[in-house]
Amino acid sequence: MYRYVLLTSIVILASCSNMLFVPVKSYPITPDAADILYEDIYIDAPDGVTVHGWKLFADDKTAGTIVFFHGNGDNVSTQLPNTFWLAKEGYDLYVFDYRGYGQSQGEVNLDVIISDMELMLGYVAGQLPDDEKMIVMGHSLGASMSIYSVAHSAYRDKIEALITVEAFSDYHHVTQDMLSKSWLFWLFQWPLSFTVSNEYSPLDSIGLISPIPVAIIHSESDEMIEMYHAEELFDAANVPKSFILIDSNHNNVFVTKDNRQILFDYLKTLKR
């Protein structure tokens, strides 16, 4: 029986190219709970799938525009504790759900998500005044995907900076890290890690982002993404670049005032 379970688990995992995604559908909260005005956004992809997002309007837009890409186990609602305060600080905030998450249609896979992210950046770029640029910010998987997206985007001239929070540097390495923590898959961590595509490797793309500034934010207390990922990304990035240490677990990064202030201090350094 043990052998059957083991072999079955390996086959299932090895055949699943989307193991990095954990779609979350329900919305436990909406921005109006924090007295933030917002509107729904719907973007139609070329294949007919509609993806959904929110625009959170700044109480008093004095700072700029931020586009936020959430992690693999979140959606536009569940990540609000990490982001809603930015609207209170003068930023218009755009947040989008990947396919299969929240109200977005379709089934998730890495290829279409990367393509959809370019559509999202294009949508926001089209909403900006001619003299304004957007700040792209991502958390965890959203941060790692945003590295590739910004590096290869047709809208680079409308991007002011990229901020990654708890990003990983390589899809193979992070998959291996995750598998190594399981007694069931420990022996198979190396071969199974190659079942995940590394075509959009953050480490291969981050050096292409310059001259757009990039800030790499990471915590030594992150229980999911080890510090070496952030160090590799910083070493591979070209100037201008910043490495910012915070104190946090993986998910609740900006629920504390101290970490919000660290991010806000960096945002104030950006030239407009």
VOGU-3710 file (C-alpha; in Angstrom, 3 decimals, decimal comma):
1> myryvlltsi> 0,000/0,000/0,000  2,794/2,437/0,891  4,523/1,731/-2,400  1,293/2,353/-4,310  0,680/5,677/-2,574  4,255/6,764/-3,185  4,231/5,909/-6,872  0,811/7,451/-7,380  1,855/10,679/-5,661  4,984/10,938/-7,782
11> vilascsnml> 3,077/10,391/-11,017  0,495/13,011/-10,069  3,105/15,568/-9,088  5,330/14,894/-12,076  2,430/15,339/-14,500  1,247/18,592/-12,954  2,905/21,557/-14,628  0,819/23,977/-12,571  1,877/22,833/-9,100  2,996/26,369/-8,264
21> fvpvksypit> -0,559/27,723/-8,446  -3,187/27,315/-5,711  -6,265/29,202/-7,021  -8,382/30,944/-4,389  -11,920/31,860/-5,459  -13,703/33,373/-2,454  -13,583/37,047/-1,483  -13,642/37,439/2,312  -13,437/41,234/2,084  -13,742/44,107/-0,374
31> pdaadilyed> -11,959/47,478/-0,295  -15,038/49,368/0,876  -14,601/47,664/4,251  -11,606/49,974/4,664  -13,533/52,958/3,265  -11,670/52,735/-0,054  -13,465/53,551/-3,275  -12,872/50,885/-5,922  -14,114/49,648/-9,261  -14,120/46,284/-11,040
41> iyidapdgvt> -11,890/45,815/-14,077  -12,451/43,165/-16,744  -9,845/42,460/-19,430  -10,537/40,151/-22,377  -7,589/38,013/-23,451  -7,132/37,098/-27,142  -8,395/33,549/-26,484  -11,710/34,876/-25,127  -10,973/34,410/-21,429  -11,854/37,352/-19,175
51> vhgwklfadd> -9,626/38,216/-16,231  -10,759/40,386/-13,353  -9,150/42,980/-11,142  -9,802/45,986/-8,967  -8,712/49,573/-9,081  -8,470/51,031/-5,586  -8,649/54,801/-5,701  -6,305/56,826/-3,531  -8,002/58,900/-0,863  -6,009/61,811/-2,278
61> ktagtivffh> -3,764/60,890/-5,182  -0,487/62,564/-4,305  2,035/59,778/-4,889  1,453/57,701/-8,022  0,121/54,397/-9,336  1,044/50,876/-8,234  0,242/47,597/-9,992  0,331/44,649/-7,580  0,665/40,947/-8,473  -0,250/38,593/-5,627
71> gngdnvstql> 1,200/35,237/-4,607  0,104/31,742/-5,529  -2,331/31,226/-2,633  -4,018/34,630/-2,662  -6,441/36,663/-4,713  -7,292/40,354/-4,948  -9,321/40,076/-1,758  -7,107/37,970/0,502  -4,033/40,124/-0,195  -5,787/43,363/0,834
81> pntfwlakeg> -4,187/43,476/4,320  -0,816/43,832/2,592  -1,853/46,524/0,123  -4,948/48,567/1,031  -2,892/51,043/3,052  -1,140/52,202/-0,111  -4,373/53,848/-1,220  -4,386/55,660/2,117  -0,878/56,929/1,326  -1,846/58,544/-1,970
91> ydlyvfdyrg> -1,408/55,724/-4,500  -3,964/54,489/-6,985  -3,662/50,708/-6,732  -4,418/48,102/-9,394  -4,665/44,449/-8,338  -5,464/41,581/-10,688  -6,363/37,920/-10,350  -4,738/35,260/-12,483  -6,890/32,831/-14,441  -8,843/30,557/-12,141
101> ygqsqgevnl> -8,487/32,942/-9,199  -11,319/35,073/-7,826  -13,627/36,189/-10,622  -11,113/35,531/-13,404  -12,164/32,876/-15,881  -10,135/30,041/-17,334  -7,598/27,573/-16,018  -4,238/28,593/-14,676  -0,916/27,763/-16,283  2,342/29,670/-16,377
111> dviisdmelm> 2,353/30,467/-20,098  -1,054/32,154/-20,144  -0,448/33,969/-16,857  2,708/35,583/-18,231  0,756/36,612/-21,324  -2,117/37,969/-19,218  0,279/40,008/-17,072  1,386/41,883/-20,180  -2,276/42,636/-20,924  -2,688/43,936/-17,374
121> lgyvagqlpd> 0,368/46,177/-17,658  -0,938/47,435/-20,986  -4,328/48,209/-19,479  -2,831/50,261/-16,661  -0,412/52,008/-19,030  -3,423/53,089/-21,072  -5,063/54,656/-18,005  -2,072/56,774/-17,000  -1,603/60,432/-17,891  1,222/61,047/-20,354
131> dekmivmghs> 3,511/62,366/-17,613  2,973/59,479/-15,166  4,519/56,038/-14,845  3,444/52,996/-12,839  5,293/51,123/-10,121  5,081/47,348/-10,503  5,100/45,358/-7,274  4,723/41,645/-6,674  4,740/39,198/-3,801  6,170/35,655/-3,863
141> lgasmsiysv> 5,186/33,950/-7,143  3,705/37,257/-8,318  7,055/38,930/-7,685  8,989/36,278/-9,574  6,631/36,405/-12,558  6,729/40,205/-12,550  10,516/40,119/-13,023  10,095/38,375/-16,356  7,090/40,513/-17,276  8,793/43,847/-16,647
151> ahsayrdkie> 12,025/42,744/-18,318  10,195/41,807/-21,528  7,254/44,218/-21,475  6,377/46,447/-24,391  5,381/49,052/-21,770  8,776/49,482/-20,109  8,720/53,206/-20,851  5,666/53,479/-18,584  7,243/51,597/-15,656  8,917/53,659/-12,955
161> alitveafsd> 10,264/50,833/-10,794  9,878/47,151/-9,948  9,551/46,046/-6,322  9,782/42,332/-5,520  8,722/41,021/-2,121  9,839/37,507/-1,102  10,565/36,517/-4,712  12,300/33,309/-5,733  15,083/33,288/-8,300  14,529/30,038/-10,191
171> yhhvtqdmls> 11,530/27,755/-10,740  13,581/24,568/-10,532  15,313/25,630/-7,333  12,169/26,757/-5,518  10,376/23,554/-6,498  13,318/21,557/-5,199  13,241/23,591/-1,981  9,559/22,789/-1,483  9,955/19,088/-2,235  12,941/18,784/0,084
181> kswlfwlfqw> 10,701/19,682/3,027  8,498/16,631/2,449  9,600/13,186/3,636  7,539/11,718/0,804  9,331/13,557/-1,996  12,735/14,259/-0,471  14,517/11,560/-2,500  12,893/12,783/-5,709  13,320/16,524/-5,270  15,897/16,957/-8,023
191> plsftvsney> 14,204/15,053/-10,906  10,716/16,267/-10,005  11,857/19,893/-9,884  12,478/19,687/-13,624  8,806/18,974/-14,275  8,249/22,704/-13,738  9,190/24,969/-16,643  12,044/27,395/-16,094  11,397/29,246/-19,343  10,494/32,399/-17,405
201> spldsiglis> 13,400/32,208/-14,974  13,591/35,384/-12,844  17,345/34,958/-12,537  17,770/35,053/-16,311  15,543/38,116/-16,686  16,376/40,472/-13,833  19,549/41,770/-15,470  17,430/43,028/-18,385  15,304/45,344/-16,242  17,884/48,157/-15,993
211> pipvaiihse> 17,670/51,131/-16,327  14,330/50,644/-14,533  15,125/50,623/-10,788  14,516/47,344/-8,982  14,122/46,833/-5,235  14,422/43,344/-3,771  12,663/43,050/-0,408  13,173/39,896/1,618  13,079/38,574/5,164  15,539/36,234/6,822
221> sdemiemyha> 12,523/34,844/8,680  10,726/33,802/5,490  9,766/30,179/6,099  9,031/29,447/2,420  11,531/31,290/0,194  15,097/31,066/1,447  17,343/34,122/1,522  19,674/32,777/-1,171  16,975/33,471/-3,771  17,014/37,200/-2,947
231> eelfdaanvp> 20,808/37,287/-2,887  21,022/35,628/-6,309  18,514/38,076/-7,762  20,340/41,075/-6,345  23,703/39,865/-7,669  22,236/39,326/-11,145  20,428/42,675/-11,277  22,053/45,714/-12,815  22,003/49,187/-11,321  19,976/50,945/-10,159
241> ksfilidsnh> 19,097/48,299/-7,586  18,327/48,096/-3,869  18,357/45,215/-1,381  15,981/45,787/1,521  15,781/43,531/4,571  12,549/43,281/6,526  11,373/41,234/9,497  8,390/39,114/8,525  7,063/35,680/7,771  6,287/34,906/4,129
251> nnvfvtkdnr> 2,704/36,083/3,847  1,959/38,887/6,294  4,684/41,237/5,155  2,972/44,614/5,322  0,548/44,132/8,170  3,092/45,769/10,495  3,724/49,495/10,590  7,501/49,008/10,576  7,520/47,134/7,266  5,033/49,541/5,730
261> qilfdylktl> 7,362/52,380/6,640  10,343/50,570/5,084  8,447/50,250/1,803  7,146/53,789/1,996  10,665/55,120/2,588  11,833/53,398/-0,596  8,874/54,688/-2,592  9,763/58,241/-1,564  13,227/57,829/-3,126  11,847/57,284/-6,604
271> kr> 12,126/60,237/-8,934  9,027/61,583/-10,602
//
